[in-house]
Amino acid sequence: MAERLYVDTSVLAKRYLNESSSDEVDEYLTTHPYCAVTNLVLVEMRSLLARRRRLGALTRAAEANIFSTVARDVSNYFQVLVFGETTLATAIEVLSKVTNTSLRAQDSLHLAAAIDGECGTLATADRSMAAACKQLGVAVTLFA
């Protein structure tokens, strides 16, 4: 069985929005049959899309359309890892172990979910997340 890939929100943004590395992300994800996200990803994508709309990069209709597509794909394609007490404890442990990087709280939750979910690799477009993965010995694929 192929290893599970954890996909953070920064990579999903590249999949659903036209950004640098979007084509590479699409190609990469199609080669991984087992992709996982957390239940936090829909909240983060909703926030990201609303911010882009407020900045004038998306219309309200485009925002709704993209979010609908993301939500459908999350429920049909991705395995959703749900935060529990163990994941919260792992996130606290991650934050205590990671030094010399500005890992944010929600990113520590993504990393903890990848660890607890026994994902072989974490895909991200966030340099701080990638640095934290390397410090913890978690395999990482970074998209610029």
HELIX and SHEET records of a PDB file:
HELIX    1   1 THR A    9  TYR A   16  1                                   8    
HELIX    2   2 SER A   22  THR A   30  1                                   9    
HELIX    3   3 VAL A   41  ARG A   54  1                                  14    
HELIX    4   4 ARG A   60  ASN A   76  1                                  17    
HELIX    5   5 GLU A   85  LYS A   97  1                                  13    
HELIX    6   6 ALA A  105  ASP A  116  1                                  12    
HELIX    7   7 ARG A  127  LEU A  136  1                                  10    
SHEET    1   A 5 GLN A  79  LEU A  81  0                                        
SHEET    2   A 5 CYS A  35  THR A  38  1                                        
SHEET    3   A 5 LEU A   5  VAL A   7  1                                        
SHEET    4   A 5 THR A 121  THR A 124  1                                        
SHEET    5   A 5 VAL A 140  LEU A 142  1                                        
END                                                                             
